[in-house]
Each structure stands twice: as C-alpha cells, then as structure tokens.
Amino acid sequence: MSQITPEIVEQHGLNSEEYEHVLKALGREPNLVELGIFSVMWSEHCSYKSSRFHLKKLPTSAPWVICGPGENAGIIDIGDGQAAIFKMESHNHPSYIEPYQGAATGVGGILRDVFTMGARPVANLNALRFGRPDHPKMKHLVQGVVAGIGGYGNCVGVPTVGGETNFHSAYDGNILVNAMTVGVADTDKIFYSAATGVGNPIVYVGSKTGRDGIHGATMASADFGEDSDAKRPTVQVGDPFTEKLLIEACLELMATDAIVAIQDMGAAGLTSSSVEMASKGGAGIRLDMNKVPCRETGMTPYEMMLSESQERMLMVLKPGREAEAEAIFHKWELDFAVIGEVTDTGHMVLEWNGEVVCDIPLAPLADEAPLYERPYVSAEEYKAWAKVKPLGDVPESTDIGADLLKLMACPDLASRRWIYEQYDSQVGADTLQKSGGDAAVVRVHDTKKALAISTDCTPRYCYADPYEGGKQAVAETYRNISAVGGKPLAITNCLNFANPQRPEIMAQIVGCLEGMAAACQVLDYPIVSGNVSLYNESKATGGGSAILPTPAIGGVGLLADYDKSATIAFKAEGESIYLMGREFWAAPNPVRGHLGQSLWLREIHGREDGDAPPVDLTLEKNSGEFIRELIEAGLVSAVHDISDGGIAVALAEMALAGGFGAEVEAHPDYSPTAWWFGEDQGRYLLTVPDVTAFQEQLAKGTRDADTASSGVRHIGTVTGDSLFGVPLAKLRDANESFFREWMEQ
C-alpha cells in the first residue's frame, strides 16, 4: 500500500497535476522525505510559480549593476572598489501568528541574505502594513512586530534607520512585515552560491537544527483560515546574539580564500540552500543526515531538511581547509560540521543510518519547477470589479488649518516616534539621517560617501489603478532619495498580493509589475533583487479578505559627498519656500490638484473614490536631476517630496522638523482644497536662503520649457510659529497623539 496518499499530497500544498509532475521527474513514487522536498521547493514562496513569467518584464541591468536577481541579494557598484548589497523580504504570515518572533526572524533572515555575500550589514529598514487600529488584535500585533524588529536588530548591532507604517482594514486578517537590509563589501570579496568542485566538502555552520519552522515556506504560500493560531509551531525562533557571532565568523572566514560557495538557510532551510547551491553550480550533492547538528532528539531526515531554524549557513570549502574554518567557528562558539560533498551526479542524495533516504534529480526541483501563466482580467474588467467610485463632486474645505490638524493626527500620518525610538538607529556611528525624513542616509565607513535608502508604496493607488500604482511606488523612492541629494541607483522589492488564482488579483500583479517596469526603464533605476509574497488574504473571523496590492519598493542611492545633502527641516526665519512641479503650468489640460484616492478625501470625508494620480516619469526624472543639482550647488537649505496629504502635510512636516512656521499662499487658478491637499506626483518643496543665486540658477537656460526648472514657483516664507493659523505646538501635539493615546489605552 502506498505511503503517499492524496491527502498527504494535499497537506504538502501540491495539486494533482504537480504531483504527476513529481512522479514523472522521479520515474517512481516519492517517499515522504522526497515529497517534502518537492513541496517546499515548488511552493509559491520558493519557486515564484505564479509570478516568474511576469517578473521577466522588469529591467535588471545597468553599468553599475554587478549582480541582479537570482542570488541571495542584489549588488551595485558604488565606486572605489566597493559595492552595496541589498534585498527586501517578507515575513507576513509568521508575524500575524506570532508577531515578535515573526518580525524578529524576518530581520534575521534578510541580514543573512546580505552578509552571505560578503557584506557587512550597515542598515535595516522595514515596510509594515497593519489593519484598523480599533481591531481587537491590532495593538497586540503592532506592539509585537515593533518589539521583534527592535529586539533583533538592536541586539545584532545593525542600525534600523527607516521604513514606513500604514493602517487599513484590508490588512485586518493578514498584516505585512517586509524587512530590508543594506550592506557594504569590497568588490573583490563578493561571494556567490554556486557549488562547484567534485569532492569539495559541504559544511554546516551556525546554530543547531530544531523543529521550529517546519513547513514555513508552505504556510507562506497559503491564505489564512480559522485555524491560523494552530500554525504557531511553524514560526521560527530567532537568536540575534548567535546571528552576531555568525556574521563575524563568516566575515573572518571570508577574509581567507577557503570558501568556494556560501548560502544561508532561509525559507525551506537545508533543502533550499543545498538545492540552490548544487543547481546553480550544475553539480550534485550528497549529505549525511547523521552529521547534521540537531538540538532535539529523534529528529528525522524529513524534519532536518524542512526545518527553518534560524542562524544557519551552508558552505562549500576548498579541500583541506576544513580545520582552518572549524577553528574560526569554534572560536565564535558556533557549530561546525562537514555534512557532505559536491558530486557530479546532478542528484540530491541523502543518507541516514547507512541507507539512502532521498535520491532526486536536481533539475526538476529548481529549473523545472511549475510555471503558471495565470489568467487575469483586462484593465476595464478590473476597474468594474474593484468598484472604485468616480471622484465626482468634492466639497470645498471650510478650514484648511482644521483639516490639516485632523490629517496630522490620523494613523497614516501620525508621528512614528513611538516606533522608531524602539530601534537603535545609531549603532555603528555612521547614521547621518534616520526615520522622519525623506530617506535614511548612512555613511560608507571611512569615506565621504553615503548611501541614501528609502522604502515606499501607496497601496490605495495600486488598488485603484495597479499600473499607475506600480509606477508611483518606484517613483516615490526615486524622489525620496533625490530629496536628500542621493543619485538613485537601483531597487529591491517585496511584492505582496493576495491569491493569484483569482483573475482580479492576478490583474493587480500584472498591472503593478508593468507599471514598475515602465518606471525603472525611464528612470534608469533597475531592480536587482526581490521577493514575492502571495496568498495574503484571510478567511479568519473578524479579518478582511484580500489585502490591498502592496508592491513595496526599497531604493538605494549614492551621495558622493555626504556634506552635500539636504534634510526636510526648515532652517531659518525669512527663507523663501518654493514648489517644484511642472505639471501645474504645462499645457494642454494640466492635472490640477488631484484629490482622487487622497488621504484628505478619506480622512475628512470617509471616501476612497477616484483614480490614482497619474505619474509623469519624464517629469520625475527631470525634477530629480534638477533637485540633486540644486543640493550639490548648495542653493537649497531644505527639500521635501510631496506625497500623502499634499502640499499642506509636506509643509507641516518641514515646520515640525525645524521648529519654524510659515506663511504661504495658494495658486490663484486652483481651489484651495485641491492646491493644499491634492496628491499630484513628481513634486518637491524647497527652501532657499539666497533667492538671487537661486533665480540665476533657474535662468541659466540649460533646460527648455518642458523641463523641471520651468515648474518652480514661489509659494511663501518661513516665519513665525504657526501654519494655516494653527500653532506648531498644537500641530505637534496632534501629530504625536495617535500612538501615545493608543498605546496607553
């Protein structure tokens, strides 16, 4: 009688067609170990089987790209023989089930992706999405996730320097926790994962293997049901102190020439790390499961291969270097074991108690994983399904100051101080700008260079119009990096969507990816790494259904001289305030004061109506280049991009950051509401100390009428201690009130 029943196949997340593919690949029925390995490698989380076809549309190359998607992380050249290595990943389902450990191990996993490649991590960021604050579970989830991010990052000694946090009822039953790490390495000391050299030893290092995290990759490839709490055993448990030791031990061994290949054990643990290393190297692999360090008694090969215990790495060493490597890892009090060797068979062979318990050809596991071109509805059909109402008539604001006060107190715009004060943002002493500005700025140690880093996405735009929303997510990171003076170089992404088997959700995925691709192409801003997280929806009682489409983008840029950078804070009384944004005066039929999908419309009138704002990518590129020129020339004292809440909110953030108020005036051709709260894209606010020098720069004639400099308009002056008649003290209190009052309840 077969030990593999249809029920067991279903429990492993494989459908009947996929199981037939397994039978064909093996030429026989698998045993339980082999089925488990196929199930995790063919899971959505590991194989990207529903998204691979469309991911190919993304631009991934540029002269400064050293390594694009396909490795542990992406790599870009930052000059002087140095590289930035970075990636963003999700830990959504585990963080909903067990928020502290889910978020903590998300941080640990992304750190390993980066230092695996030879980089010392220099910055962590995150992108968080939560449900309604009045949802009975939400405060617990927020507290746990923030504590987990801080607890792991602080202990491991890598600063958490930025991120974003949003709230919406669509995330009630499925929160999003996306973690990003950036590291710096020498370009001649970068390590890859392809296993080569028949007979070379395969080495396991780090922590011992336990039963935590088994089926984690499979769980991350399914939606939530009523029994989500029963899945707690699949959440990994992290130890940041061990991770710190692992970082130092790996970097010490990397300083030698002993390593042939290295891979962290992330999703699917020992399975994915060994399969990926062997398949990338076109080799085979043999492992002796009796030699795997285990912390629990009686562990089976099935459990060892599928465990997602944290702080573990797999390496291929040069022959004869085992003793040298072992001495380093034992010095750092970490496990070290030679557990196998590279072969030329093209198979993964596992031995246990002297018997072969797994023999799988590697090609079907990796290169021949299922690939689906899921059906999706047209843009017109999607719009009908999404039921986004036309904007229609919008009432005029009766009190700009009162509306601004309410906006600054709402969950999406409230000060995140309660969050970021739990993170160590200064460890390493290289953080120059942290949370609260447009982009984090981190010095490249012992140089004048700095990295500018930002995470961005506006899910409500992506829901209303996936294509424009995808463009906007990329463009906003471009703006935020430009606003501090950085040249945007490349992005990573974390693509969070619901069930791809629903044609409407697949339309979101396709639309967002095509919008992202268009933005990357025009902005010369390639994607070098990323992650796809699907099935983010919940059937749990009290939860929503599908999340909003959330393609979170992490951008990285370079400042050649960090002394030539900008911040958002008003600097001095009397400085002139300018708005940059060409579309205001361009003909024909300019978009004026876009209130569709705006926070003002939602928070003041309870409406989520209208189209997402269009994104003019040529404008974005020209404006970003011009902003960087102005910062480089020292002609602007503060810069802030305009996004959620429009000009009024951007002014308020600059005023609160600097402690100065402002007197400003609207454009006469606009309604005051549309002018102050419209969320038109591609715009910046600037403050100027020397207006004459600034005007001379504008008049140089290096740009024609269609370029950024023609769209610069004087709108006011830095002065006083109020904005729109609201005292800054009152504005600050409103901005600080949400988290303070919520967490004290």
N, C-alpha and C positions, 0 to 999 in steps of 0.2 A: 504493500500500500504506500502511495506517495506521501512523503512528509510535507510536501508543499501543496497546500490546498488553495482554492480560490480565495478563501477568507484570509489566509496568511498573505497571499499576494496583495490583496486589497489593503490589509493593515500596513503593508510596506509602501503604500502610495503609488503602486504601479497599476495601470489599467490592463485589460486583457490583451490589447494589441502590443503593448510594451512587453508584457510577459512572453508573448510569442516571439518577439524580437530577441529576448534573452535566450529562449530555447534554441533559436536559430544560431545565435552567436556561439553558444556552448556546444551545440550538437547533442545536447542531452539536458536532463532536468538539473537545475542547480540544487545544491544543498542550502541549508539555512544561512551559512556564512556568506556564500556567494550571492544569494538573493539579497541579503542585507547590503552587501557592497554595491550591487547594481541599483538598489533602491535609493541610496544616498547619492551616488554619482549621477543618476538620472533624475534626481529631484529638481524641481524648478530652481531651488536655491543654488545648486551646484552646476547645472547644465544650461540654464537660461533657455530652455527648450521652446518657450513661447515668445521670447524676445530676441533671440540671436539673429533671426532673419532681418529684423528692423534695426538692430544695433549696428549692422554693417553700413548703414547710411551716415553714420557720424564721422566727421573729419577727425583724424587721429594723428596727423603728421605735420611737422613744421621743421625748419632748420635747427631749432633749439630742442626738439624732442629727441631724447636719447632712447627711450623705451615707452611705447604706447601700451594699450590694453593687452592683457594676456599673461602678464607677470603678477607678482604679489602686489605691486604698486607701480604707478607711472613715474617717469624720470624726465626732468628737463635740465638743460644746461643753464647755469646761472653765472658762467664766466669764471676765470681764474682757476680752472681745473676743479670746479665744484659743481655739484648737482643738487637740485631739490627733488625729493622723492615723497610722493603723497598719494593718499587714497581716502575714500569715504565708504563706509559700510553701514548696514542696518543691523539692529538687534531689537526688532519691533515686538514680535510675539513673546520672546522671553521676558521683555521688560513689562509687558502687560501682566504676565503671570506672576513674576517675582521682580518688582521694579528695581530694587537695589542691586541684586546680582545680575539681572539682565542688562542694566546700563553699565555696571562695572566691567563685566566681561566683554561688552561691546567695545569699551575703551581698550581693554587689554588685547583684544583680537586685532584691532586696527593698528595699535602700536607694533605688534609683531609683524604685520604685513610690511611695515616700513623698515624696522631695523633688521629684518631678514635680508634685506637687500644691501646692507652695509651702511645704512644711515643712522646717525644719532638723532632720535626724535627731538624736535625743538618746539613743537606747538601742537596742542589739541584744540579742536573746535567741535561743535555739535549742532544739530538741527533737530528740534523737538516739536512734536505736534501732540496736543492734548485735547480732550473733549471739553464739554461745558464745565465751567468751574463749579456749578451747583450740582453736577452729577455726584451721587453719593460716594463713588470710588475715586474721584479725580484728585482730590487733595492728597490722598494716600499715594497715588501714582506719581504726582509731581514731586512730593517730598522724597519718595524712594528713588526716583530716577536722578534727581539732582544730587542727592546724597551719594548714590552709586558712582556717578561721574566724578564728583569731587573726591570721594574716598579713594578711588583707584588712581586717578590722575595725580592727586596730591602726594600720595604715598610713593608712586613710582618716580616722581621727580620730573615730570614734564608739565609745563605750564598750560592751563586751559585759558585761551586768550580771546575767544569769541564764539559766536553762534547765534541762533535765533530760536524763539519760542512762540508758538501760536496756539490759539484755542478755537475749536469749532466743534459743533455737535456731531459732525461726521466722524470724529475720532473717539466718540464715547466708548465704543467697544473694541477699539484697536488703535492704541496710541503708536506714534512713530518715534523711535530713538535712533538717530543717524549720527555716527561718530566719524570724525576726520582727524588724521594725523599727518603732519608735515615733518620731514627730516632732512638733514643735510649730509652729504657724503662727498668724498673725493671721487672724481670721475674714473680714476684708475683703480678704485677699490669698491666697485659695484658687483654684487653677487646675484646670480640667477639660479633658477630652479631645475634646469635640465640635467638629469642624472646621466653621466657618461662613464666609460671605462669599465669594461667587463672585469669582474673580480674586485672592484673597489668596494670598500666596506661601507655599509649603511649604518648610521649611528643615530640613536635616540638620545636626546638631551632634555633637561629641564625637570619638570615635576613628574611624579608617578601618575599612572593611569588609574582612574576610578570609574565608577558607573554613572557619574554625572554627565548630562548632555547627550545620552544615547538617544538617537532619532531626532536630534535637534534640527538637522537640515531638513528632514522630512516634515517636522512640525512647522518649520518656517515656510513650507510650500503648501500649506493648507489654511483654510479660514478657521475662525474660532466658532465653536459651538457652545452648548450649555455646559460642557464638562471641561472648560479651559483650565480651571483650577486643578483638575486631576492630572494635568500635564506638568505640574511642578517638578517632578523628577528629571524632566528633560532640560531644565535650566542649569547651565554650568555654574560652578562656584569659582570665583577668582581669588588670587592672592597677589596683590600688587608688589609686595616685598620680594617674592620669588621672581616676578617679572623684572624687577630692577636688577636682580642678580643675573638673570638670563640675558638682559641687554648687555651688561658689562662683560659677561663671559663670552658672548657671541662676538662682540666688537674686539675683544682681546684676541680671540682665535682668528678673526678676520684680518688682523694685522699681520698674520703669518700667511704663508701660501698653501696651507694644508687643505682648504675647502675646495671641493670640486663643484658642489651644488648644495643649496640650502632651501628649505621650505618650512613655513610654520604650519602647525597643526590647528587649522581653524575649523570651519564647518566640515563635518564628516571626518574630522580628526585624522587618525593614522591612515584611513582609507584614502581620502582626497590627497593628502600630502604625498603618499607613496605612488599613487596612480599618476598624479600630475608630473612628478619628477621623472618617472620612468617613461611616460608617454611623450613628454617634451624632448627627452633625450633619445627617443627612438630605441629604447632599451627594454630589458625585462627586469624583474625584481624578485628576489627570494627573501622571505622573512621567516625567522624562527620565533614563533609566538611565545615560546617558553622563556625567551630572553627579554621580553618587554617588561620594564619595571612597573609593577602594579601595587597599588596601595590597599586593595581589598582582596580578600581571599576568595579562591574559587572562580576567578574571572575566566570566562570562555573566550576563544578567538573572536566570536561574534561580538561580544561586549568590548573587547580591546580595540577592534577595528572601527566600531561605530561610536565609541566614547568621544565626547568633546571636552574632556578635562582640559583645563587651561595651562598656560605657561609651558608648552612643549614644542620642540622643534625636531625636524628630521634633517640629517646631513649626509652627503656623500663625501668621504675623505679620500685623499691620496693614500695609496698603500704605505704602510709603515708609519703613518702619522697618528695612529690611534693613541699611543701612550702620551704624546705631547698634548693632544686635545683633551684626553681624560684628566691630565694633571690640571689643566686650566679649569675645567668644570668642577672638579672636586675642590679646587681652591675656593670657588664661589659656592660651595656646598650644594651642588646640583647633581642630579642623577646623570649618569653617562653609561650607555650600553651599546655595544656592537650587536645589532639585531638581524643583520642580513648582508646581502651583497647585490651588486648590479650584475645582471646576466644578459645574455644575448638571445633569450628565448622569445621576447615580445609578450611574455605572460607574467601575471602576478601569481606567484606560488607561495602559499602559506603552509608552514609545517607546525605541528603541535603534537607533542608526545611521540615524536618519531613518525607521524603519519602526515600525509598531505591532506589538508582540510579545505583547501581552496586552490583552484587552478583555472584562471580566467585569462583569455587573451585581452591585452590592454586596449587595442584599437576600439572595440565596441564600447568599452567603458568611457572613453574620452572622446575620441574623434567621431565616433558613430552614434553618439547619444541622440535620442529622438529630437527632431526639429519640426516645429509646427508653424505653419502659416495660418494662424487663427483668423477666422472671418471677422470682419469689422464693418460697421455701418458707415455710410457716407457722412460728410460734414453736415449736410442738410438733415439727414435722418437723426444724427446725434443731437443736433440743436433741438429738434422736436422732442426727443427723448429726455433731454436734460431739463426741459421745462423752465428755462430761464426767461423770465418775462421781459418784454421790451422796456426800455427805460421810461418812456412816456414822459408825462409832466413831472417835474421835480419842484417841490415848494422852495421858495427862497428862504435862506436863513434869516431869522429875525434878530439874531445876536451872534455875530462871529465869535466874540470872546467866550460866550457861554457854551457854544458848540465846541470850541477848541478845548475848553476846560473838561467837558464830558469825554471828548475823544482821548485826551491825555490820561484820563483815569480808566479807560476801558482795558480789558485784559490784553488785547493785542498790542497796545501802545504803552501800557504802564511800564514804569522803570523796572528793569530786570535786576536791580541791585541785590534783592533778596537771593537771586540765583547766583550771580557771578561772585558775590562775596564769599560763597562757599567753595569757590575754586581758587587754588593757588595760581595766580596769573604771572607771578614774578620770579618763580624758581628758575635758576639758570641765569638771571640778571640780564637777559637780552630782550625782554619785552619792552617795546617803546610805545605802543598803543594797544590797549586791550578792549574788552567789551564796553560798549557805549558809544562808539564812533561808527564810521562807515566800514572800515576794515581794520583788522588787527595788523600790527606792524612788529616784526620780530627781527632783531639784528642777526646777521650771519656772523657768528662769533669771531672776534679778532679781525674784522674787516669794517669798511664803511658801508657795505651793502646791507640791505634789509629785505625781507620777504613781506609782502602785503597779502593778506589772506581774508577771504570772506565766504560765508555760506548764505545762500539765498534761494527763495522760491515763493511764489504767491499762489497758493492752491486755488483760491477762488477765481483767479484769472484762468487757470488751467481747466477748471470745470466749465466755465462759461465758453471758453474757446481754447481747446488744447493746443492748437498751433501757435496762436499768439502768446499763450501762457508759457509754452516751451521756449519761445524766443525771449520773453521777458525775464525768465529765470536766469538765463545765460547773461543777458544784457545787464541785469542788475548787479551781478558780481563784477562785470566789466566796469560799471560806473563806480561801485564802491572802492575798487582797487585804484582806479584813476583818481578818485577824490582825495586819496591820501598821497598821491604823487607816484604811485607804482605803475609800471608798464605791465598790463595783463598778459600772461604768457600761456597758461593752459588751465584746464579744469578737470575735476573729477566729478562724479555724480553718484547719487543714490536714488534710484528710480522706484518710487513707492506707488503701487497701484493695487486695485482690487482683483477680482477673478478674471483672468484673461480669456476664459472660456465664454464670457458674456460679450457679445459683439460690440456693445456700447462701451464697455471698459476697454476692449481692445482698440476701439477708435480713439480713446484717450491716450493710450500708449503710443499708437502710431502718430497721432497728431502732435503730441508733445515731443517725440523724438524727431519728427520732421522739422518742427519749429526750432529745436535745439541745434539741429544740423545746419539750418539756414543761418542762425546767429553765429555759430562757430566759424562758418565759412566766411561770412562778411567781416567779422571782427578779427579774423586770423588768430583764432583762440581755440586750439584743438582740445579734444578730450583724450586724456592719456590713461585713465583708469576709471573704475566704477563698480557698481553693484546694482543688481535688480532684485527688488523685494515685491513679490506678487501675493495675491490672496489676502490682502489686508482688508478684511471685512469680518463682520461678526454677526452670528445668529444668537448671541447671548442675550438673555433678558436684560432690558434696560439699555442695550447697546444700539448703535446705528446699524446700517448695513455696510455699504461700501464707503471707504474713505474718499476724500477729495483726491483727485490725481495730484501727486506731490513729487515731481522730479527735482529733488534737492540738488543744488549745484554748489560745489566748493571750488572757488577760484584762487589761483596763486599768481602773484605778480612780483616784479623786482624793482626796488629802488636802488639806483647806482650809488646814491649818497643819502643816507637817512637824515642828514641835516636839512635836506631839501624835501621836506614833506609837509603835509597840511593836516590839521585837525578840524573838528566841527565847531569848536567853541568860539564865540565872539571874543575878540581880544581887547578892544578899546573903544571908549566913547568917541563918537564922531566919525567912525569909519563908514564908508558907503557900502550899501548892500545891493548886489546885482543878481539878476536872474539870467541864466543861460538856457535857451531852449528855442531853437529856430522855428519850430512849427507854429509858434504864435503869430508870426508875421508873414509866413510863406503863403503864396497863392498857388493854385486856387483852393478854395473851400478848406481852410485850415480846421483841424480838430481843435475845438476851444473848450478848455475846462472839462475834461472827461470825468463825469460823475458815475458812469456805469460801473458796477462792481466796486465802488469806492467804500472805504471804511466809514466816511461821513454818512453815506446813504444807509449803510447797515446799522451803525450805532445810533444815529439820530432819528432815523425813520423806520428801522426794522425791516428794510428791504434789501434783497440780494438780486437786484434787477440789472438788466442792460448788458451790453457787450463788454468784454475785457478791453482795456485801452490798446490801440494798435502800437506796434513797435517799429519805428523807422531805424533800421540797422545802420544805414549810411550816416544818419544823424548821430547815432550812438558812437560810431567810430570817430567821426569828425570832432564831436564835442569832447570825447575822452582825450583825444590827442591834444586839443587846444587847452583843456584843463591842465594836463600834465606840463605843457609849455609854460603856462602862467605860474604854476607852482615852482617849476625849475627856475624861472626868472625872478622868483621872489616877489611877485606883484600882487599876490593874494594872501591874506592872513588867515582865512578860514574858508573851508569848502565843505559842502554837504550835498549829497544827492537827494533828490526829491522822490519819495515813494509813497508808502501808506500815509493817507491823511493829507497829501498835497503840500502846497507851499506853507500853509499855516502851521502844520505839525513840524515841518523841517525848521521853520523859524523858531518855534518853541524849543525844539531840541538844541539848537545852537545857543539860544538865550540861556537855557538852564545850564548848559555845559560851561558857559563863560561867565554867568552871573550879571549879564547886561541885558536890558530890554531893547526895544526897537520901535521906531515909528515908520510905518510902511503904507503904501498906497496901491490900490488895485489898478489894473489896466482899464481904461475907460470903455473899451469895447466888450468887456466881459461883465456878466453878472458877478457880484461879489462872491456868491457861493461857489460858482464854477471856478473863479480865479483862485480863491484861497484853498478850496478842498478838492478840486479836480486832480486826478491822478495820471495826467499826461506823462508819457515816458521821455527819457533822454534829457532830463533837466537837472541843473545844479544851482545851488545858491552860493554866492561868493561874497566875501567882504574884502574891501580894497582900502589900504591905508593911503596910497598916493594915487589919486584919481588921474592926475595929469599923465603920469607914467603909464598907467593902465590904458588910458584913451590912446596914447601914442602906439601902444602895442596893438590895439584894435584897428588902428588906422594904417598899419604898415602895408596893407594891400597884398598880403601873401595869400589871402583867401578870396574867392569870388562870392557872389551874393548867396550862393546856396550852401555856404559852409558855416561852421559853428559861430565864428566871430560876429556874423551879421545878426545873430539872435541874442545879443547881450543887452539887457535893459536895466536901468537903474530903478529900484523899487523902494528904497528907503535908507534909513540911517540907524546905526547902533547908538542908542541913547536911553537913559532913564532906567527904571526898574519895573517896567510893565510891558505887556504886549497885548494889543487889541483891547486896552483898558483893563486887563487882568493883571494884578500884581504878580511878579515872578514867584513870590513866596506862596501865594495861593495856587499858582500853576504847579509848583514843585510838590506841594502837599497833595494835590490831586494825583499827580503822576506817581507818587510814592505810595498812595493809599491802598491800591488793589492788593498787592502781595502782603503788605503789612496787616491789613484787616482780615484777609482770607486766612493767613497762617495763624492769626491769633484767635480765630473762632474755635 
